[in-house]
């Protein structure tokens, strides 16, 4: 999940953000819109942040999700967790696997939701106040130079390995890698004091009370066996995390069930479609995509929020394309559905025609009308979802039984 956006970064905020627009009903996706969204379920989340000019949406969205889990478990003012501590430790493990695999796996800014449990199990976690990851003279995240230096080091090491005629690796390359991470993100945290108590990252992870074994990933693709674990073949799944494969309608029904029963979800999706418009606070699949006028071009990282998109469909509800498992699979097989971006699903709404929408918290700042959120139609979700991450108890009982959870 790589796509990104530049906006203001909220640091050190630990109060719960219940999106105010979500409680004065009916609500709209944008100023002047005729959409009228009525709340079905709306759950608590911490304040919207910005990932800045980075490809680290997977860390921002997953930690936002786990912060909502802390709220659900009774901590009404959870600490904001450090996205960049997760990013740093993931880079360390990603680099090690990249070298062990002779460069035959992805080394990039991207990642997947599985990375967060992997890091927390192995290294722990720290609060944002302890590790901001801003050690390079900026108040906002920008990993352009950091990744160029990291990638240059990894590619240089790989090239040297290939030309060394079997000479062993030295013991210094990981120290050099950590030196780069220290320089840009700040020195690794071994122990710290927070709110009058001393912790290590591992002891802090235990103190906040999240059990990483309680969470599962759900997906839906016909090239995998139903109700069995599968490994999604997406480049950023470097840690080879597994998902449970379920039916397409079950995927949405499971999401709806979770929200109605108090569980939010992390959401991985393709956001490169014409109908995905953060500026309009909406993601839809119009029956006629040509009704959307696109001006300008997206840059390769979507770091400027992409092209401007205009359509009556963003203002007035229109008929959407019917999404089938076959159509969804075609997009995945033909690479028109790609693993672009991670977000956080916090609510379920209906428009005036009864169409269901998911309220999604993004990590692109609060510049759009719904203040950092957008409404995603059921059809868009079915068409362009890669996976969702949810607590096992948030899985509906009938599906839970099929998955032997």
Buried (B, 14 or more C-beta within 10 A) or exposed (E): BBBBBBBBBBEEBBEBBEBEBBEEEEBBBBEEBEBBBEBBBBBBBBBBBBBBBBBBBBBBBBBBBBBBBBBBEEBEEBBBBBBBBBBBBBBBBBBEBBBEEEBEBBBBBBBBBBBBBBBBEEBBBBBBBBBBBBBBEEEBBBBEEBBEBBEEBBEEBBEEBEEEEEEEEEEEBBEEBBEBBEEBBBEBBEEBEBEEEEBBBBEBBBEBEBEBEEBBBBBBBBEBEBBEBBEBEBBBBBBEBBBBBBBBEBBBBBBBBBBBEBBBBBBBBBBBBBBBBBBBBBBBBBEEBEBBEBEEEBEEBBBBBBBEBBBEBBBEBBEBBEBEBEBBBEBBEEEEBBBBBBBBBBBBBBBEEEBBBBBBBBBBBBBBBBBBBBBBBBBBBBBBBBBBBBBEBBBBEEBBEBBEE
